[in-house]
Amino acid sequence: MTIEKFSYDNRIVKNFALATVIWGIVGMLVGLIAALQIPFPGLNIGEYLSFGRVRPVHTNAIIFAFVGNGIFMGVYYSLQRLVKARMFSDVLSKLHFWLWQLIIVLAAATLITGHTTGKEYAELEWPIDILIALVWVIFAINMVGTIIRRRERHLYVAIWFYIATIVTVAVLHIVNSIEIPVSILKSYSAYAGVQDALVQWWYGHNAVAFFLTTPYLGLMYYFVPKAANRPVYSYRLSIIHFWALIFLYIWAGPHHLLYSALPDWAQSLGTVFSIMLIAPSWGGMINGLLTLRGAWDRVREDVVLKFMVVAITAYGMSTFEGPMLSLKNVNAISHFTDWTIAHVHIGGLGWNGMLTFGILYWLIPRLYRTELHSKKLASFHFWIATLGILFYTVPMYWAGFTQSLMWKDFTPDGVLRYPNFLETVTQLLPMYKLRALGGLLYFAGAIVMVYNLIKTMSAGTLYAEEPAEAAALDKNEQIHDGHWHRWIERKPVQMIILSAVMILIGGIIEFVPTFLVKENIPTIEAVKPYTPLELQGRDLYIREGCYTCHSQLVRPFRSETERYGEYSKAGEYVYDHPFQWGSKRTGPDLMRIGGKYPNVWHYHHMIDPTTMSPGSIMPAYAWMAERELDINSTPAKIRAMQTLGVPYPEGYDTKANDDLMKQANEIAADLKKNNVNIASNTELVALIAYLQRMGTDIKTATVAAN
């Protein structure tokens, strides 16, 4: 037996740990600002700090910057030790780190300046998408290369989850990011309407599954046993947990689209597989918690274990709630409400946040060969973060129930009790203030952690090159141990292939019929492409993040058809690249807003929403009345749409601006009749054109006032 000496690269782990902390603080601060902007609309300061732009910065910063760097921190530390080998390439490790930080900076810069695809959790434009794919390939090569030259024959359960993450995130990102570039920072989704919605929520839900969940389950399987000094509870349960989870998760995306224009069969698939998900999810939770058997007395004293226990518990709560929210009768209540926001943050603040904090408190002292500076401060962080989670989520649950009950309430005479949408908004303001308080407490805890970790690092010295030794792997060794799964654990390439097959099955079965069977999206002859001015206005709507507060989907409920008009049909969205159904109604649905109000109403509403809707918390967009519309982009946008199959006449790109200015002049002339003088070539005129087009291809019934 040959004993080989080598060293672990702790420097890359330290770099990702620091990035996790820094971006975590930034992401939480931006989230706190967004939470305050709703009850205090005066905090929407100008163009670049409006809620519609701040919110995607927050979500991307938390998901890809904070959690993303946390994943890489944990993987780079644990993988080396699990396979008893240094990372495959120090150069690739460094490239991975710096390019990922570049992506984060580019994401923040583009989103805050309004360059977005308008697809939730996938807002980044195509050049950044390509860079993400490149970095992911670098990460994959580095990780797989390390596994192949391992000195440990069997792959531990944590590595299974890392492999599934690598494979699935690559598939999700590439498929959802197929788009037609218009310019360096503008593109259109290759999919439209119902198809785009299906792809987006297949991606969006599985971004939760395979970016926020599976890699963190891998970290749980490594760091919880380490912190507890106990082996994982059940090997067999971990096998069931892994394979069932990755197979079932990929099907669940359509549960975000219940009661929508998505075909019923696809909605049903999403519901069925979402319900089944509770079994493997809770299997993982049980495996994590029971790993602490015999160590529960230590939980009282060990702050690391406290963080991890709360994290695993939050994972269990969130993965129980998710299947429950997938039931159509429950979804009818929860969808578009703050209940969904509470659900997401149980996972984000509880599962991802608390596990990350626990890992940092365990890891940093070991990287710097010292003791944690203050266990009391860490304990304070734990309790204030836990309180923060409660103060954040409980008001959001209450707000969600309040919203749904008020939206659906009828008088004994059969009319809406609260026909004015703002009546629901004003009821929620105290809850939004409590939510912001919860966010402040959670953020304060993170600040305390930063101080604690800085003091810890300053008291020690980075163990940059940690020496290790292990016997070389005998590739010819014959293993005859018992369990059948041992074979696949020794075959990383086969495991990668099998994982890919497992996650592709669900997507293929959902996508192929939706894309190829025409009956799934019936043609509506009255639906026509957007005019050039409406297309420009739609792009402005997306730029300002209006989808973060407004939906464009009237569900087939009496409460919604009474309030908004005719329910939405699949054929109405065939020219929507991307779709804009939304996932939250802070403001009313806009699907049937076209023609409901005159142009002058929209003008004043955008300049100062409170003039038309007293008590409104919507930001003002006064600058759009002064900014000139970029009509030079019109021909390229028309050509891109033609490439996507939108039936503009051949050569229309050369004439489009003539039609654009004709329609713009008509709107400006109408506004002038109402004592509003505005240049016809401004952004606001284009936005008004789009708002007036929404839902007018299908004649609507009389709707209640909003």
C-alpha positions, 0 to 999 in steps of 0.5 A: 500500500502506497501512502501519498502525501498532498495538501488541501487548498484552504485558500479557495475555501476562505475566498468563497467564505468571505464572498458569502459573508460580503454578498450576504450582507449586501443581499440582505440590505437590499432586501431590507430596502425592498421590504421598507419600500412597500409600506414607505413608498417614499423610499422609491428614490428615482429611477434606479432605486424603485422597487421594480429594480431593487427586488430582482437585485435582492433575489439574485444577490441572495440566490446566486451571490450569498447562497451560490458562494456558500455552495462553493465554499462548502463544496470546495472544503468538503469534496477535497476531504471526502475524496482525499484529494486536492482540487483538480486545478488551482487555476480553475478554482481561481477562475471559478471564484473571480468569474463568479464574482464578476457575474454578481457585479455585472448582474447588479449593474445591469438589473439596477439599470433596467436591463432584464429579461423579465423572467423571475430568477432568470432576469440576466441578459444573454451575455451574462447567461453565457458567462454563467454557463462558462463558469459552470463548465469550469466548476464541473471540470474542477469537481469531476476531475477531483472525483476521478483522481480521488483516493477514496473508492466510494462516493459519500452521499454529499457528493451524489447531491453535488453531482446532481446539482452540477448536471441539473443546473446546467440543463435548467440554465441552458434550456431556460436561457435560449433567447434571441439577442436584439442588442448587447443587453437586450433579448427576447425569450425563444418561447412565448406565452404558455410555453414560456411560462412552463419552461420558466417555472420548470426552471424557477421551481427547480432553481429552488430544487437544485440550487437552493436545496440539493447542494445544501442537502449535500452540505447538510450530509457533510457538516451536520455529522461533522458538527455533531461528531456522529455518523449520518443516521441511515445510509439506506434512507440517504439512497432513497432520499437522493434518487426519489428527490431528483426524479420527482422534483423536476416535474413540480414546476407547473404547480406555480401555474394552477388555474392558469392558461396552462393545459389541465394535464400539465397542471395535474402532473405538477400537482401529483409530483409535488404531493409525492415530493413530501416523502423524499424531502421529509426523508432527508429532514429525518435523516438530518435530525436523527443524525443528532441522536445521542448529541441532543444534549450538546444542542443546548450548548453548541451554537453551530448545532443550534443553527443547523437544527433550525435550518433542517427544521425549516427545510422540513416546514418548507417542504411540507408547505410546498406540496400543500400549496400545490393542492388546487384548493389551497393554491386557489387561496395562496397564489398571488398572495404574500403566503407565497412570500412567507413560504419562500422565506422560510426556506431562504432565511431558515434553511439556506441562511441558518445552515450557511451561518452554522457552517461559517461558525464551524469552518472559519475557526478551523481554517484559521486554527483558532477558537471562535471569538465569542460564543455569546455573540454567536448565540445572540446571532442565533436568537435574533435571527430566529426572531427575525424569521418569525417576525418576517414570516408570521405577518406574511402568512397573515397578510396572505390570508387577509389578501385572499379573503378580501379578494374573494369576499362577496356581499349577500347581494352578490357583488364584491365587498371590496371592489377597490383593490387598494382596500386590501393594500391598506389593510396589509401595511401594518403587516408589511412594517412588521415584515421589515422589522423581521428583516432588520432583526435578521440583518442585525444578526448577520452584522454581529456575525461579521464582527465575530468572524473578523475577530476570529480571523484576526486572532489566527492564521489561515491554514492555506495549505493543509497537509494530508496523506492517504493511500493511493486508490487501487483501481484493480481492487475487487470489492464484494460488499453487500449493498447494490448501490455500492456499485454506482458509488464507485462509478462517478461517470455512470452516476452523472449519466444516470442523474441526467437521465432521471432529471430529463424524464420529467421535463421531456414529458411535460415539454414535448406535448405542450410544444408539439400538440397544437390543441394545447394552445388553441389559435385565437384569430382576433389576437394580433402582434403588438404594434411597434409602439406597443412592443416598445412599451412592453419592453419598458414595462419589463424594464421597470419590473412591473411584473414584480407587483402586477400579474397578467393572468385572470383565473377562472374564479368568479371573484376574478372575472367580476373584478377584472373581466374575462378569464385568460385564454392560452391563445392570448399570449402567443406573441408574448416573449417573454410571458408576464403572468407574474407571481405576486399581486401587490397591485391589481391584475392588468390583463384586462386594463386596456381601454378601461381608463382614458390615456390621461388617467394612465398619464397622471397615474404614472406621474403620481399614482396617488392622484388617481388612486389615493393611498397607492404605494406604487412608485412614481415614474415621472422621468418617463414623461421626459425621456426620449424613446429609443426608436432606433432599436425598433427595426432590430426588435421587429426582426427578432420577433420575426425570427421567433415566428411573429407574423409581421409582414416581410420588410416591416422592420423598415416601416415600423417606426412610421407606424410607431410615430403615427400611433404615438402622435395619436396618443399625444394628441389625445392627451393634449385634448385633456390639457396634458402636453407631452412629446409623442416620442417619450417613453411614457407614451409608449408605455400608455400604448402597451397598457391600453392594448392589454387584453383588448384582443378579446372583448371583456365584460364590464369589470369592477373598479380597481 
